[in-house]
């Protein structure tokens, strides 16, 4: 099959649309965190939409100068978002690249470079193009496996979490619902909780005591008691109420529904 029949703006557009529909083009998955990108509009999927629109215009126009400008711009834009925003290169327990993402990115990069080669009649051997493609993949997988965008997002989440943590300071009363699936226990008990900037003091229930806590975002954080640490999730938080839940080290679920009785400042 002639490579010129494969390398076209139309085919690159089709590949990018497939990447948009499947989420392969804009995934920000890392570690054991796999986001359901399929058909979801996110800030990163909007970047893919910009590429799609640029390629669509390039495919429809007959102005050769405009085509060259658009394709050079899109290539720089694509490589930048590939390095800075793309996930999928440190996933699973081994923190290794996702093979499907690797294959998609290799195709997307190769099509773009071959397209520029044909458009500008560059005297590049196919081997040079492939070395460039694998060089970019190697750079991404070794220098930027976790997208730099993630660290910015993490920093913003922590700042929001610290703000909410300050707003939670006060005394609360209400009930905790305890559920133990293994023996099907499900009951409620009254509870009194006092929160300061770094700890939760809980009274009148089976896990009473002092918990140190840190909110990692607006919705979730980590609480620690003795040698155990649990993630907890805030379901509702306003000036008068606080609802949150956590699973302890025995996988027993605790749901708290509380009313603020004082600010405690």
Sine and cosine of phi, psi and omega as CSV:
sin_phi,cos_phi,sin_psi,cos_psi,sin_omega,cos_omega
0.00,0.00,0.74,-0.68,-0.01,-1.00
-0.94,0.33,0.77,-0.63,-0.01,-1.00
-0.87,0.48,-0.52,0.85,-0.02,-1.00
-0.91,0.42,-0.43,0.90,0.04,-1.00
-0.97,0.24,-0.33,0.94,0.00,-1.00
-1.00,-0.04,-0.67,0.74,-0.08,-1.00
-0.99,0.16,0.97,-0.24,0.05,-1.00
-0.45,-0.89,0.37,-0.93,0.03,-1.00
-0.88,0.48,-0.62,0.79,-0.01,-1.00
-0.88,0.48,-0.71,0.70,-0.01,-1.00
-0.92,0.39,-0.61,0.79,0.07,-1.00
-0.91,0.42,-0.63,0.77,0.05,-1.00
-0.88,0.48,-0.69,0.72,0.02,-1.00
-0.89,0.46,-0.70,0.71,0.01,-1.00
-0.88,0.48,-0.67,0.74,-0.02,-1.00
-0.93,0.38,-0.62,0.78,0.06,-1.00
-0.90,0.44,-0.67,0.75,0.07,-1.00
-0.87,0.50,-0.67,0.74,0.04,-1.00
-0.89,0.45,-0.54,0.84,0.04,-1.00
-0.95,0.32,-0.71,0.70,-0.04,-1.00
-0.91,0.41,-0.66,0.75,-0.05,-1.00
-1.00,0.10,-0.31,0.95,-0.09,-1.00
1.00,0.04,-0.03,1.00,-0.03,-1.00
-0.90,0.44,-0.48,0.88,-0.11,-0.99
-0.99,0.16,-0.36,0.93,-0.11,-0.99
-0.71,-0.70,0.28,0.96,-0.01,-1.00
-0.85,0.53,0.63,-0.78,0.13,-0.99
-0.87,-0.49,0.49,0.87,0.03,-1.00
-0.91,0.41,0.58,-0.82,0.07,-1.00
-0.39,-0.92,0.40,-0.92,-0.01,-1.00
0.83,0.56,-0.74,-0.67,0.05,-1.00
-0.99,-0.15,0.23,0.97,-0.02,-1.00
-0.99,-0.13,0.93,-0.36,0.01,-1.00
-0.90,-0.44,0.92,-0.39,-0.06,-1.00
-1.00,0.07,0.63,-0.77,0.02,-1.00
-0.98,0.19,0.98,0.17,-0.11,-0.99
-0.98,0.22,-0.25,0.97,-0.12,-0.99
-0.85,0.53,0.87,-0.49,0.07,-1.00
0.90,0.45,0.22,0.98,0.00,-1.00
-0.99,-0.14,0.69,-0.72,0.09,-1.00
-1.00,0.03,0.89,-0.45,0.02,-1.00
-0.77,-0.64,0.18,-0.98,0.07,-1.00
-0.82,0.58,-0.57,0.82,-0.01,-1.00
-0.97,0.24,-0.57,0.82,0.03,-1.00
-0.93,0.37,-0.46,0.89,0.06,-1.00
-0.91,0.42,-0.56,0.83,0.07,-1.00
-0.89,0.45,-0.64,0.77,0.07,-1.00
-0.91,0.42,-0.63,0.77,0.04,-1.00
-0.87,0.49,-0.60,0.80,0.03,-1.00
-0.89,0.46,-0.67,0.74,0.06,-1.00
-0.89,0.46,-0.68,0.73,-0.01,-1.00
-0.88,0.48,-0.71,0.71,0.00,-1.00
-0.90,0.45,-0.69,0.73,0.01,-1.00
-0.88,0.47,-0.70,0.71,0.01,-1.00
-0.93,0.37,-0.59,0.81,0.02,-1.00
-0.89,0.45,-0.70,0.72,0.03,-1.00
-0.90,0.44,-0.67,0.74,0.01,-1.00
-0.88,0.48,-0.59,0.81,-0.02,-1.00
-0.96,0.29,-0.46,0.89,-0.09,-1.00
-1.00,-0.04,-0.49,0.87,-0.06,-1.00
-0.98,0.18,0.43,-0.90,0.06,-1.00
-0.95,-0.30,0.02,1.00,0.00,-1.00
-0.98,0.18,0.96,-0.27,-0.10,-1.00
-0.89,0.45,-0.59,0.80,0.01,-1.00
-0.91,0.41,-0.67,0.74,0.03,-1.00
-0.91,0.42,-0.63,0.78,0.02,-1.00
-0.87,0.50,-0.71,0.70,-0.01,-1.00
-0.89,0.45,-0.69,0.72,0.00,-1.00
-0.89,0.46,-0.71,0.70,-0.03,-1.00
-0.91,0.42,-0.67,0.74,-0.05,-1.00
-0.95,0.30,-0.59,0.81,0.09,-1.00
-0.90,0.43,-0.72,0.69,0.02,-1.00
-0.87,0.49,-0.68,0.73,-0.02,-1.00
-0.92,0.39,-0.59,0.80,0.01,-1.00
-0.90,0.43,-0.72,0.70,0.03,-1.00
-0.89,0.46,-0.67,0.74,0.02,-1.00
-0.89,0.46,-0.69,0.72,-0.03,-1.00
-0.90,0.43,-0.75,0.67,-0.03,-1.00
-0.89,0.46,-0.62,0.79,0.01,-1.00
-0.90,0.44,-0.72,0.69,-0.01,-1.00
-0.96,0.29,-0.47,0.88,0.07,-1.00
-0.89,0.45,-0.70,0.71,-0.02,-1.00
-0.97,0.26,-0.71,0.70,-0.19,-0.98
-1.00,0.05,-0.49,0.87,-0.15,-0.99
-0.88,-0.48,-0.37,0.93,-0.15,-0.99
-0.96,0.28,0.72,-0.69,0.10,-1.00
-0.97,-0.23,-0.23,-0.97,0.04,-1.00
1.00,-0.02,0.13,0.99,-0.06,-1.00
-0.94,-0.35,0.07,1.00,0.09,-1.00
-0.49,-0.87,0.94,0.33,-0.11,-0.99
-0.88,-0.47,0.37,-0.93,0.01,-1.00
0.97,0.23,-0.02,-1.00,-0.03,-1.00
-0.93,0.36,-0.38,0.92,0.00,-1.00
-1.00,0.00,-0.09,1.00,-0.02,-1.00
0.77,0.63,0.75,0.66,-0.02,-1.00
-0.91,-0.43,0.28,-0.96,-0.01,-1.00
-0.90,0.44,0.60,-0.80,0.10,-0.99
-0.95,0.30,0.85,-0.52,-0.06,-1.00
-0.84,0.54,-0.61,0.79,-0.01,-1.00
-0.91,0.41,-0.67,0.74,0.03,-1.00
-0.91,0.42,-0.65,0.76,0.04,-1.00
-0.86,0.52,-0.73,0.69,-0.02,-1.00
-0.90,0.44,-0.71,0.71,0.00,-1.00
-0.87,0.49,-0.73,0.68,-0.05,-1.00
-0.92,0.40,-0.59,0.81,0.04,-1.00
-0.89,0.46,-0.68,0.74,0.02,-1.00
-0.91,0.41,-0.72,0.69,-0.04,-1.00
-0.89,0.46,-0.68,0.73,0.02,-1.00
-0.92,0.38,-0.71,0.70,-0.03,-1.00
-0.88,0.48,-0.70,0.71,0.01,-1.00
-0.87,0.50,-0.66,0.75,-0.01,-1.00
-0.92,0.40,-0.71,0.71,-0.04,-1.00
-0.94,0.35,-0.68,0.74,0.05,-1.00
-0.90,0.45,-0.59,0.81,0.01,-1.00
-0.90,0.43,-0.70,0.72,0.05,-1.00
-0.91,0.40,-0.59,0.81,0.05,-1.00
-0.86,0.50,-0.73,0.69,0.00,-1.00
-0.94,0.35,-0.65,0.76,-0.08,-1.00
-0.91,0.42,-0.64,0.77,-0.05,-1.00
-0.97,-0.23,0.16,0.99,0.01,-1.00
0.78,0.62,0.72,0.70,-0.02,-1.00
-0.97,0.24,0.66,-0.75,0.00,-1.00
-1.00,0.07,0.91,0.42,0.00,-1.00
-0.95,-0.32,0.78,-0.62,0.07,-1.00
-0.94,0.33,0.52,-0.85,0.00,-1.00
-0.82,0.57,-0.59,0.81,-0.01,-1.00
-0.89,0.46,-0.62,0.79,0.02,-1.00
-0.90,0.44,-0.66,0.75,0.02,-1.00
-0.88,0.47,-0.72,0.70,-0.04,-1.00
-0.93,0.38,-0.59,0.81,0.07,-1.00
-0.89,0.45,-0.64,0.77,0.04,-1.00
-0.89,0.46,-0.69,0.72,0.01,-1.00
-0.87,0.49,-0.78,0.63,-0.04,-1.00
-0.94,0.34,-0.46,0.89,0.09,-1.00
-0.91,0.42,-0.67,0.74,0.04,-1.00
-0.92,0.40,-0.64,0.77,0.04,-1.00
-0.90,0.43,-0.64,0.77,0.02,-1.00
-0.92,0.39,-0.67,0.74,0.04,-1.00
-0.86,0.50,-0.71,0.70,-0.01,-1.00
-0.89,0.45,-0.73,0.68,-0.11,-0.99
-0.96,0.29,-0.36,0.93,-0.03,-1.00
-0.97,-0.24,-0.67,0.74,-0.06,-1.00
-1.00,-0.04,-0.54,0.84,-0.07,-1.00
-0.74,-0.68,0.76,0.65,-0.02,-1.00
-0.89,0.45,-0.64,0.77,0.16,-0.99
-1.00,-0.09,0.85,-0.53,-0.09,-1.00
-0.87,0.50,0.73,-0.68,0.05,-1.00
-0.79,0.61,-0.49,0.87,0.06,-1.00
-0.84,0.54,-0.56,0.83,-0.03,-1.00
-0.89,0.46,-0.65,0.76,-0.04,-1.00
-0.91,0.41,-0.58,0.82,0.09,-1.00
-0.91,0.42,-0.69,0.72,0.01,-1.00
-0.90,0.43,-0.65,0.76,0.02,-1.00
-0.90,0.44,-0.66,0.75,0.00,-1.00
-0.89,0.46,-0.68,0.74,0.03,-1.00
-0.90,0.43,-0.66,0.75,0.00,-1.00
-0.89,0.46,-0.67,0.74,0.00,-1.00
-0.90,0.43,-0.64,0.77,0.03,-1.00
-0.90,0.43,-0.66,0.75,0.05,-1.00
-0.91,0.42,-0.65,0.76,0.02,-1.00
-0.88,0.47,-0.66,0.75,0.02,-1.00
-0.90,0.43,-0.60,0.80,0.02,-1.00
-0.91,0.42,-0.72,0.70,0.03,-1.00
-0.90,0.44,-0.62,0.78,-0.03,-1.00
-0.87,0.49,-0.62,0.79,0.06,-1.00
-0.92,0.38,-0.63,0.78,-0.01,-1.00
-0.93,0.38,-0.37,0.93,-0.03,-1.00
-0.98,0.19,-0.21,0.98,-0.05,-1.00
-0.83,0.55,0.78,-0.62,0.01,-1.00
0.42,-0.91,-0.11,-0.99,0.02,-1.00
-0.92,-0.39,0.61,-0.79,-0.07,-1.00
-0.72,-0.70,0.49,-0.87,0.16,-0.99
-0.71,-0.71,0.45,-0.89,-0.03,-1.00
0.22,-0.97,-0.57,-0.82,0.01,-1.00
-0.70,-0.72,0.39,-0.92,0.09,-1.00
-0.87,-0.50,0.76,-0.65,0.05,-1.00
-0.99,-0.15,0.84,-0.55,-0.06,-1.00
-0.96,-0.29,0.77,-0.64,0.00,-1.00
-0.75,-0.66,0.84,-0.54,0.04,-1.00
-0.87,-0.49,0.98,-0.19,-0.13,-0.99
-0.89,0.45,-0.52,0.85,-0.11,-0.99
-0.89,0.45,-0.55,0.83,0.04,-1.00
-0.85,-0.53,0.24,0.97,0.14,-0.99
0.85,0.53,0.68,0.73,0.10,-0.99
-1.00,-0.02,0.71,-0.70,-0.01,-1.00
-0.52,-0.86,0.98,-0.21,0.00,-1.00
-0.56,-0.83,0.23,-0.97,0.00,-1.00
-0.90,-0.43,0.49,-0.87,0.10,-1.00
-0.58,-0.81,0.51,-0.86,0.01,-1.00
-0.94,0.35,0.54,-0.84,-0.04,-1.00
-0.56,-0.83,0.52,-0.85,0.09,-1.00
-0.85,-0.53,0.76,-0.65,-0.07,-1.00
-0.74,-0.68,0.70,-0.72,0.09,-1.00
-0.86,-0.51,0.74,-0.67,-0.06,-1.00
-0.85,-0.53,0.78,-0.62,0.21,-0.98
-0.92,-0.40,-0.30,-0.95,-0.16,-0.99
-0.94,0.34,-0.35,0.94,-0.06,-1.00
-0.75,-0.66,-0.15,0.99,-0.06,-1.00
-0.58,-0.82,0.36,-0.93,0.06,-1.00
-0.90,-0.44,0.80,-0.59,0.06,-1.00
-0.97,-0.26,0.93,-0.38,-0.06,-1.00
-0.94,-0.35,0.68,-0.73,0.00,-1.00
-0.77,-0.64,0.38,-0.92,0.15,-0.99
0.95,0.32,0.47,0.88,0.18,-0.98
-0.50,-0.87,0.18,-0.98,-0.23,-0.97
-0.89,0.45,-0.37,0.93,0.06,-1.00
-0.95,-0.32,0.55,0.83,0.00,-1.00
-0.87,0.49,0.50,-0.87,0.00,-1.00
0.57,-0.83,-0.22,-0.98,-0.03,-1.00
-0.97,-0.23,0.79,-0.61,0.03,-1.00
-0.90,-0.44,0.77,-0.64,0.18,-0.98
-1.00,0.05,0.63,-0.77,-0.08,-1.00
-0.62,-0.79,0.42,-0.91,0.04,-1.00
-0.59,-0.81,0.85,-0.52,0.08,-1.00
-0.99,0.15,0.83,-0.56,0.00,-1.00
-1.00,-0.05,-0.23,0.97,0.06,-1.00
-0.34,-0.94,-0.16,-0.99,0.02,-1.00
-0.94,0.33,-0.41,0.91,-0.13,-0.99
-0.94,-0.35,-0.30,0.95,-0.11,-0.99
-0.55,-0.84,0.36,-0.93,0.03,-1.00
-0.30,-0.95,-0.17,-0.99,-0.05,-1.00
-0.83,-0.56,0.77,-0.64,0.13,-0.99
-0.90,-0.43,0.54,-0.84,-0.09,-1.00
-0.70,-0.72,0.73,-0.68,0.07,-1.00
-0.68,-0.74,0.82,-0.57,-0.07,-1.00
0.83,0.55,-0.81,-0.59,-0.02,-1.00
-1.00,-0.06,0.05,1.00,-0.09,-1.00
-0.97,-0.26,0.60,-0.80,0.09,-1.00
-0.77,-0.64,0.65,-0.76,-0.02,-1.00
-0.74,-0.67,0.58,-0.82,0.20,-0.98
-0.99,0.11,0.70,-0.72,0.08,-1.00
-0.85,-0.53,0.41,-0.91,-0.12,-0.99
-0.79,-0.62,0.80,-0.59,0.02,-1.00
-1.00,0.06,0.86,-0.50,0.00,-1.00
-1.00,-0.02,-0.50,0.86,-0.02,-1.00
-0.39,-0.92,0.67,-0.74,0.01,-1.00
-0.48,-0.88,0.88,-0.47,0.11,-0.99
-0.63,-0.78,-0.22,-0.98,-0.07,-1.00
-0.91,0.41,-0.39,0.92,-0.11,-0.99
-0.89,-0.46,-0.31,0.95,-0.11,-0.99
-0.74,-0.67,0.44,-0.90,0.10,-1.00
-0.57,-0.82,0.86,-0.51,0.10,-1.00
-0.88,-0.47,0.81,-0.59,0.08,-1.00
-0.53,-0.85,0.24,-0.97,-0.04,-1.00
-0.57,-0.82,0.41,-0.91,0.13,-0.99
-0.42,-0.91,0.39,-0.92,0.14,-0.99
-0.96,-0.26,0.76,-0.65,-0.01,-1.00
-0.99,0.12,-0.12,-0.99,-0.07,-1.00
-0.92,0.39,-0.26,0.97,0.07,-1.00
-0.99,-0.12,0.14,0.99,-0.02,-1.00
0.91,0.40,0.39,0.92,0.10,-0.99
-1.00,0.09,0.68,-0.73,-0.09,-1.00
-1.00,-0.07,0.72,-0.70,0.05,-1.00
-0.84,-0.55,0.85,-0.53,0.05,-1.00
-0.92,-0.38,0.87,-0.49,-0.01,-1.00
-0.98,-0.21,0.74,-0.68,0.13,-0.99
-0.81,-0.59,0.95,-0.31,-0.20,-0.98
-0.83,-0.57,0.43,-0.90,0.10,-1.00
-0.86,-0.51,0.73,-0.69,-0.02,-1.00
-0.97,0.26,0.75,-0.66,0.02,-1.00
-0.94,-0.35,-0.28,0.96,0.10,-0.99
-0.32,-0.95,0.42,-0.91,0.01,-1.00
-0.98,0.19,-0.43,0.90,0.08,-1.00
0.90,0.43,0.51,0.86,-0.01,-1.00
-0.98,-0.22,0.00,0.00,0.00,0.00
